[in-house]
Amino acid sequence: LISLEPRNHENYSSRGLFYYETNRFKEAMLDFKKSLEIKPTVEAYNYLANTYCKLDDLKNAERYYSLAIEKDSISIDYLINRSAFYISTAEYDLAKYDLEQAMKIDKNDPTVYFYLHKLYVEKGKYLRALRYIDQAINNFNKDLYIIPIFLTYNYYSLIDLYLSRVFIYNKLGDSKEMVCEDYKNICDLGDCEMFDKNCK
């Protein structure tokens, strides 16, 4: 397709995604940069930032996450992406700022609360983390929401959120009854292995 339409930015982005998903990050970087040369899009800025993360070029990763936010300041997605980047580099104050800005745009999105929970887990502040994972679960509509995992094209499900809360319960030494309640919630979603193993 690129040989037929060499000025079509989407073709370079598509091939860049293929390279990214097959761990050919240097080739992905070149294609995303070419896509941006033809037409700067928020998606390509974000893809390139992800790719620079994989190449351990954190300075450029931060730069392109920030360019994505400048390109689309209304969507919370790119603020959350940059916050997840900051969590991964232990820049927690910057991560918190981005998540607070995202919350001002959409205070109901469970993704914001999920990444706030991750921030406080990383800081070892489990009571604060519990507050936010509770909110993420409460706001999660299983018919509408899946939560993207930073730097991948996979997603967290509601089951994963319950498991995250079980992890915090265990860190806080909370009762087996609370843990089993979430294992029962997971069982109700179709996976009863942990409930059967730990709570019967």
Secondary structure by P-SEA (a helix, b strand, c coil): ccccccccaaaaaaaaaaaaaacaaaaaaaaaaaaaaacccaaaaaaaaaaaaaacaaaaaaaaaaaaaaaccccaaaaaaaaaaaaaacaaaaaaaaaaaaaaaccccaaaaaaaaaaaaaacaaaaaaaaaaaaaaacccccbbbbcccccccccaaaaaaaaaaaaaaacccaaaaaaaaaaaaaaccccccccccc
